[in-house]
Amino acid sequence: MPRSATDRRRPAGRATILDVARRARVSAATVSRVMNESAHVSDEVARAVLDAAARLDFRPNLLGRNLRASRTRNLGVLLPTLSHPVFAECVQALESAARASDHALMLATTGYDPAQEDGALELLLRHRVDGVVLTVADAARSRVLDKLDREGVPYVLVYNQLGRRSTHAAARPTVSVDNRAAARQMVEHLIGLGHTRIAMVAGSFRQSDRTRLRHRGYVDALRAAGLSVPAPVELPFMAADARAPLHELMRGRERPTALFCSSDQLALRVMRDLAQLGFAVPRDVSVAGFDGVQLGTLTVPALTTVEQPSPQIAATAVDLLLHLIGGQRYLAPALLHHTLRLAESTAAPPVNPSSQPAAASPARRSTRSTDDVDPLPTRPR
């Protein structure tokens, strides 16, 4: 059967309200009433329409720039959680940057569950956001990003970083630090303090491509120094208690004298649980994190960490997204400065480490310093 002019204009595979109506065996007007909740429709008919729409992957008010001329001046934000301070700080900076350009934010979170990403994105798209700033579990293999690419919705990834070998590296806009290089530098700092037994406490590799990159940097540093590479202690991001795996890790005769944690949230949890197990930080074991959240400056001892410039990441992401919404072409990833925020949670290793913690005593405070890293020359236009 020859295709109609309407069918020829429609991108292949994109369902219309007429497709939904035919599948649900109702009129297009009924589909419209169900989608807009503008008039009473029986539960049976509503279920049939919604089921047909789901099976056809139909969404009202699709966002492709070629499908509408008006804009809502709303930006979607999709993040794993707001309970992690780094994302809370990011949202604050995103809101400030969006407001400065007369835009508002609409927020959705996924609880670090990749299976929830698609539904959370749908919620944003149904509210006709002009574009999306997001962090996903795996930027190289993401159904959410595939959908945004397919439908022409502008987006910018924050914190995610695509490797040079990724087939999507040149096409998916990202703003981040160099996670692998930053992790390597932190572990090299621990090695420079004299530590030779350094373990990594990591968030779930499945839930975070950032964790995987930071683990590679950790491995790079240990191998370059000729040190053994123990298996990481992997914890769910939302786990409230790390005492059991820490007890197992620290009870051995060759226990680590330093722990590198893949995030500050994990590092702060580890410091708390080590104290409950009787270990003093940094006298019995040093602890370093990754993120640079402000909360880490308020703990005793203060946390040594890789500091990501979250306000600059957010501001750069909003600026880049607005340029993409305006039709400008994406050029290259934006890799921003990271710094090492050296504080009191790291020190030289104990002279005779054992599986028995030393008696607790007040932690000595030392002078903090900051170690800058040369930026990689990428600036979005």
C-alpha positions in Angstrom: 0.0 0.0 0.0 1.5 3.4 -0.9 2.3 5.7 2.0 0.4 8.9 2.5 2.0 12.3 2.4 1.5 12.5 6.2 3.3 9.1 6.7 6.2 10.2 4.5 6.7 13.4 6.6 6.7 11.4 9.8 10.0 10.0 11.0 10.1 6.2 10.7 9.0 4.4 13.9 7.4 7.4 15.6 3.8 6.7 16.6 1.1 9.3 16.2 -2.2 9.8 18.0 -3.9 8.1 15.0 -1.8 5.0 15.5 -2.8 4.8 19.2 -6.4 5.3 18.3 -6.4 2.5 15.7 -4.6 0.1 18.2 -7.0 1.0 21.0 -10.0 0.9 18.6 -11.2 4.4 19.7 -11.3 7.8 18.0 -8.4 10.2 18.0 -10.5 12.6 20.1 -10.9 9.9 22.8 -7.1 9.4 22.8 -6.7 13.2 23.2 -9.1 13.3 26.1 -7.3 10.4 27.9 -3.9 12.0 27.4 -5.0 15.4 28.5 -7.4 14.2 31.2 -9.8 16.8 29.8 -13.1 14.8 30.0 -14.5 11.8 31.6 -13.6 8.5 30.0 -14.4 5.0 31.3 -11.6 3.2 33.1 -11.8 0.4 30.5 -11.3 2.8 27.6 -8.5 4.7 29.4 -6.6 1.5 30.1 -6.9 0.5 26.5 -5.6 3.8 25.3 -2.7 3.9 27.8 -1.8 0.3 27.0 -1.7 1.1 23.3 0.3 4.3 23.9 2.9 2.3 26.0 3.2 -0.5 23.4 3.7 2.1 20.6 6.1 4.2 22.7 3.8 7.2 22.0 4.2 10.4 23.9 2.1 13.6 23.4 3.9 16.8 22.7 7.2 15.2 21.4 10.1 17.5 21.9 11.9 17.2 18.6 13.0 20.8 17.7 11.5 20.3 14.2 8.1 19.4 15.6 7.2 22.7 17.3 8.2 26.3 17.2 7.5 27.4 20.8 9.6 26.7 23.9 8.6 26.3 27.5 11.8 27.7 29.0 11.8 24.7 31.3 14.9 22.5 31.6 14.8 18.9 32.8 17.3 17.6 35.3 17.7 13.8 35.8 20.1 12.7 38.6 20.6 9.5 40.6 19.7 11.0 44.0 19.6 14.2 46.0 20.8 12.4 49.2 24.3 12.5 47.8 25.7 16.0 48.6 27.5 16.3 45.2 24.2 16.1 43.4 22.5 18.5 45.8 25.2 21.0 45.3 24.9 20.5 41.5 21.2 21.1 41.5 21.7 24.4 43.4 24.2 25.6 40.8 22.0 24.4 37.9 19.0 26.3 39.3 21.1 29.5 39.7 22.5 29.2 36.2 19.0 28.5 34.7 17.4 31.3 36.6 20.0 33.7 35.3 18.9 32.9 31.7 15.2 33.1 32.6 14.7 29.3 32.7 13.2 27.0 35.3 14.1 23.5 36.3 12.0 20.3 36.5 13.7 17.5 38.5 13.5 13.7 38.6 15.7 11.2 40.3 16.4 7.5 39.8 17.6 6.2 43.2 20.8 4.9 41.4 18.6 2.4 39.6 19.3 2.2 35.9 15.9 0.6 35.4 14.2 3.8 36.6 16.0 6.1 34.2 13.5 5.6 31.3 10.4 6.3 33.4 12.0 9.4 35.0 12.9 10.8 31.6 9.4 10.2 30.3 8.0 12.3 33.1 10.3 15.2 32.1 9.5 14.9 28.4 5.7 14.8 29.0 6.1 18.2 30.6 7.7 19.5 27.4 11.1 20.5 28.8 13.3 22.2 26.2 16.3 20.1 27.0 17.8 17.9 29.8 20.8 18.0 32.0 21.4 14.5 33.4 23.7 11.9 35.0 23.1 8.3 33.9 24.5 5.0 35.1 26.4 4.2 32.0 26.8 6.9 29.3 28.2 4.5 26.8 25.3 2.0 27.0 22.1 4.0 27.8 18.6 3.5 26.5 17.7 6.9 27.8 20.5 8.6 25.8 19.6 6.5 22.8 16.0 7.8 23.0 17.2 11.4 23.4 19.5 11.0 20.4 16.7 9.4 18.3 14.2 12.1 19.1 16.5 15.0 18.7 16.1 16.3 22.3 19.0 18.5 23.4 20.8 17.2 26.4 24.1 17.5 28.4 25.6 14.9 30.6 27.2 16.0 33.9 29.8 13.9 35.8 29.6 11.2 33.2 32.7 10.8 31.0 32.9 8.8 27.8 36.2 7.1 26.9 37.9 8.0 23.7 37.2 4.6 22.3 33.4 4.9 22.9 31.4 5.1 19.7 29.4 7.9 21.3 32.4 10.0 22.6 32.1 12.6 19.8 28.3 12.9 19.8 27.2 12.9 23.4 27.8 16.3 25.2 29.5 15.9 28.5 30.9 18.2 31.3 33.1 16.5 33.9 36.5 16.2 35.3 38.9 13.5 34.2 37.8 10.8 36.6 40.6 8.3 35.9 43.4 10.9 36.0 42.0 12.4 39.2 41.7 9.1 41.0 45.2 8.1 39.9 46.6 11.4 41.3 44.9 10.8 44.7 46.3 7.3 45.0 49.7 8.6 44.0 49.4 11.1 46.9 48.7 8.2 49.3 51.7 6.3 47.9 53.8 9.4 48.4 52.9 9.4 52.1 54.4 5.9 52.3 51.4 3.7 52.0 52.0 0.4 50.1 48.7 -1.4 51.1 45.9 0.7 49.7 42.4 -0.7 49.3 39.5 0.9 47.4 36.0 1.1 48.7 33.7 1.6 45.7 30.1 2.2 44.9 28.4 -0.3 42.7 30.2 -0.6 39.3 26.8 -1.4 37.6 25.3 1.8 38.9 28.0 4.2 38.0 30.5 4.5 35.1 32.3 7.2 37.2 33.1 4.5 39.8 34.6 2.3 37.0 36.8 5.1 35.7 38.0 6.0 39.2 38.8 2.3 39.9 40.9 2.3 36.7 42.8 5.3 37.9 43.4 3.6 41.3 44.8 0.5 39.4 47.0 2.7 37.2 48.7 4.3 40.2 49.3 1.0 42.1 50.6 -0.8 39.0 52.9 2.1 38.2 54.4 1.9 41.7 54.8 -1.9 41.5 52.2 -2.5 44.2 49.7 -5.3 44.5 46.1 -4.5 43.4 43.5 -5.9 45.8 39.9 -6.5 44.8 37.7 -3.5 45.6 35.2 -3.5 48.4 32.0 -2.8 46.4 29.0 -1.3 48.2 25.5 -0.3 47.1 25.3 3.5 46.9 22.3 3.7 49.2 23.7 1.2 51.8 23.5 2.8 55.3 26.1 0.6 57.0 29.6 -0.6 55.9 30.8 -2.1 59.2 30.6 -5.8 58.1 32.7 -5.4 54.9 35.1 -3.0 56.7 35.5 -5.5 59.6 36.4 -8.2 57.1 38.8 -5.9 55.3 40.6 -4.7 58.4 40.9 -7.9 60.4 43.6 -9.5 58.3 47.3 -9.4 59.3 48.1 -7.5 56.1 45.3 -5.0 56.5 45.4 -1.9 54.3 46.8 1.3 55.8 44.9 3.5 53.5 41.4 3.4 51.9 40.6 5.3 48.7 36.8 5.7 48.4 35.0 6.4 45.1 32.9 9.2 46.5 32.9 11.5 49.5 29.6 10.0 50.7 31.2 6.6 50.9 34.3 8.1 52.6 32.3 9.8 55.3 30.4 6.6 55.9 33.6 4.6 56.1 35.1 7.1 58.6 32.1 6.8 60.8 32.0 3.0 60.6 35.8 2.7 61.2 35.4 4.7 64.4 32.6 2.4 65.5 35.0 -0.6 64.9 37.7 1.1 67.0 40.0 2.4 64.3 41.3 6.0 64.4 41.6 8.0 61.2 44.3 8.7 60.2 46.5 7.1 62.9 45.3 3.5 62.2 44.2 4.0 58.6 44.0 7.0 56.2 40.8 7.7 54.2 40.5 9.7 51.0 37.4 10.4 49.0 36.3 11.8 45.6 33.9 14.8 45.0 34.9 17.6 47.2 31.6 18.2 48.9 31.5 20.9 51.5 30.3 18.5 54.2 33.8 16.9 54.1 35.4 20.1 55.5 33.2 19.9 58.6 34.1 16.5 59.8 36.8 15.6 62.4 39.1 14.8 60.9 38.4 16.8 57.8 38.3 14.7 54.6 41.1 14.5 52.0 39.4 14.3 48.7 39.4 15.0 44.9 37.5 18.2 44.5 35.2 18.5 41.5 34.1 22.0 40.6 30.4 21.3 40.8 29.3 24.9 40.4 31.4 25.3 37.3 30.2 21.9 36.0 26.6 23.0 36.4 27.1 26.4 34.9 29.0 25.0 31.9 26.3 22.4 31.4 23.5 24.9 31.3 25.4 27.2 29.0 26.1 24.4 26.6 22.5 23.1 26.8 21.1 26.5 25.9 23.4 26.7 22.9 22.3 23.3 21.7 18.6 24.3 22.2 19.4 27.3 20.1 20.6 25.1 17.3 24.4 25.3 17.7 26.5 22.3 17.0 28.3 20.3 19.8 32.0 20.4 19.4 33.8 18.4 22.1 33.6 17.3 25.8 34.3 19.8 28.5 36.9 18.5 30.9 37.3 20.9 33.9 40.0 21.3 36.5 40.1 19.0 39.5 42.1 19.7 42.7 43.3 17.6 45.6 41.9 19.0 48.8 44.5 17.6 51.3 43.2 17.5 54.9 43.5 15.6 58.1 42.0 12.2 57.2 45.3 11.1 55.5 48.8 10.8 57.0 51.8 8.6 56.9 51.1 4.9 57.6 51.5 3.5 61.2 54.9 2.0 61.8 53.7 -1.4 62.8 50.1 -1.8 61.5 48.1 -4.7 62.8 44.6 -5.9 62.7 44.1 -4.4 66.2 43.2 -0.7 66.2 45.2 1.6 68.4 43.6 3.3 71.4 41.5 6.2 70.4 42.8 9.7 70.9 41.9 13.2 69.5 43.0 13.6 65.9 45.8 16.1 65.3 45.0 18.9 62.9 47.4 19.7 60.1 47.6 22.4 57.5 45.6 21.8 54.4 47.0 22.4 50.9 45.6 22.2 47.4 47.3 20.6 44.5 46.2 21.9 41.1 45.9 19.9 38.0 46.5 21.3 34.5 43.2 21.4 32.6 42.6 19.6 29.4 41.9 22.2 26.6 38.3 21.6 25.8 35.8 24.4 25.9 32.2 24.2 24.5 31.1 26.8 22.2 
